[in-house]
């Protein structure tokens, strides 16, 4: 994926919507192997690109916020994770409704993060 990202950068430049998908995938792989700091950088870049190209209420943006929140949670930064997961929940609630599985899942994640933030 690093090679794919490099080639995409050569062809399209730094600001292209396809880079958001590549950066998200790199971030997920790095997250899976416990490289949270580097993972967070890729996921935050993907979030910024998704915000730029899809707008603040896009479901792609909601997924990006969730991935950033999940990584921040693994790093012990529960307050930042809570802030980002609130964005996810708001987008899901607005776009999909309160009864959708994604909205409920995000709500559960919010409760867990709130509990963790209070404990610390």
Buried (B, 14 or more C-beta within 10 A) or exposed (E): BEEBBEEBEEEEEEEBEBBBBBBBBBBBBBBEEEBBEBBBBBBBBBBBBBBEBBEEEBBBBBBBBBBBBBBBBBBEBBEBBBBBBBBBBBBBBEBBEEEEEBBBBBBEBBEBBBEBBEEE
